Amino acid sequence: MRRTGSAANSFSDIITHLDRLAGGLAANTADLPHLETHRVQLAALLDDVHALDKQQKEHTAAKQDTSRKLEALLAQGQRLSTFLRVGVKQNYGAESEKLVEFDMQPFRGRTHATPQKASKDTSATPGAPQAPEPPSPAKP
């Protein structure tokens, strides 16, 4: 197994290589009696690797299933929460400070923008200095 690159070291590539090596050693035990104890070790190791690989796949499937169940429960919780918030608002009123106890913000009215004084000369650009107004005639 003399490949280069990161793909050559993936778990599946290593397991495939070890399986092929174990198969070759098992087929040629008569020619390699001095490697028999190590072949048995490799066979036991591969049994453990395959068992753990299967267990990992089962855990991945269980994790995905658990994630789907959790998402469904959270969606159901959000729907129930919406229903309950509406009920609380109807009971106490949208402006009640009691809503704070339920992690809800009471309606406190809209803030109005401060009205700007309208100038008599609408053609003037904002921020530009304007000529002073002439004094109004005095009433006798």
Buried (B, 14 or more C-beta within 10 A) or exposed (E): EEEEEEEEEEEEEEBEEBBEBBEEBEEEEEEEEEBEEEBBEBEEEBEEBEEEEEEEEEEEEEEEEEEEEEEEEEEEEEEEEEEEBEEBBEEBEEEBEEBEEEEBEBEEEEEEEEEEEEEEEEEEEEEEEEEEEEEEEEEE
